[in-house]
Amino acid sequence: MQETVASKGVRFDVYAKDENRIFYIEIQTTNQKNLPKRARYYQSVIDMDNLSHGEKYNQLKESFVIFLCLFDPFSENHPVYLFENICRGDDKIKLNDGSVQGLFQCVGLC
């Protein structure tokens, strides 16, 4: 996907969608220490591709950016890291924007 001539293009390993959700999955073999910003960029490209001119924002589908990593991306020894937008002042309040970023450590499993 490339939204404009000047924008950075994205080549997804796996891109799947149904009526309500979009899944993007990418395998990461080396840690380039850019996954958080990469997830943010991919999420924006997915959203731009998902919503046409004149459509309402509430028509955006739930979207999931998933990285399968052959390393521990945060060196915290968790097999799965899931991220959603939450309020810093009260972590019980979620933005509920329909986006989830997941990083799965699959050392020895992939």
N, C-alpha and C positions, 0 to 999 in steps of 0.2 A: 504494500500500500504506500502511496505517496500522495499526500493531499494537495500539495502545490509543487511547482517546478523548483522552488527555492527550499522546500522543506526536506528534511532527512527522511528517506524512505525506510520502510519496515518490511522485512521478509519473515513471516511467521512460520515456525516449524509445524504447528498444528493450529488451525483456526476452525472452530465449529460453533454453530449457533442453531437455536430453535426459536420458537415464537417468543420466548421470554428472556432468554439468556444467550450470552456470547462467552466462549471460552477461548483463550489464547494460551498455548502451552509451548514452552521453549526449553530445550535441554542446554544446560550450561556445563561445559567440561572444565573450564578454567575460571578462576576468580579474578575478574578485572576490576573488582571493587566498585562497580557502578550499578548494581541491581536495583537499589531504591529509586534512583533517577531514571533508570531504564524502564522500570515498572510504571512510573508516573507518565513517561512519554508514551509508552504503549497504550496505557489507559486512555490518554487523550486522543490518540490516533483511532482507536476503536470507537470512541464516542463520536468523533467527527464523521466516521464512515457510517455510523448507525443512525444518525439523525439528519434528515433532509431539510432543505430550506422550507420554512413555514411550519414545520412540525413542532409540537409542544415538547418542552424538556421532560415532562413526565412520561413521554413515550420512549425515553431511553431504556434499553434493556439492561437487566442485571449483567454485569461483566466481571469476568475473572481472568486475571493475569497470573499465570502459574509458571514458575521456574523449577525444573527438576535439576538439582545441582549435584555434581560429583564431589562436592566439598561442603563444609559447614559455612554458610555465607556470613554468619555473625559470630562464629567461634564460641557459641554458648551451649553447644552439644544438645540442641533440640532437633528432633527429626523433622518437625514441621514448624514454620513460622507463618502465621496468618495475620494480615493487617486490614483494618477497617478505619474509617475516619471517625474518631471519637472526640468528645470535649475534653480538653486538658484539665479544666477545672472540676469536672464531674464525669468520671469515666463511665457512669451509667447512662449518659446521654450520647446516643449515636447519631451521626449525621444522616444515616440511612439513605445514602446517595446511590446505593445499588452496586458499588464497586468493592471488589475484594482482591487483594494481592496476596499470593501465597508463594512461599519459597520452601521447597521440600528437599531435604538432604537425603540423598539416596546412595550414599557411599556403600559400596558392596551390594547394593540391591538392583542397580540399573545395569 
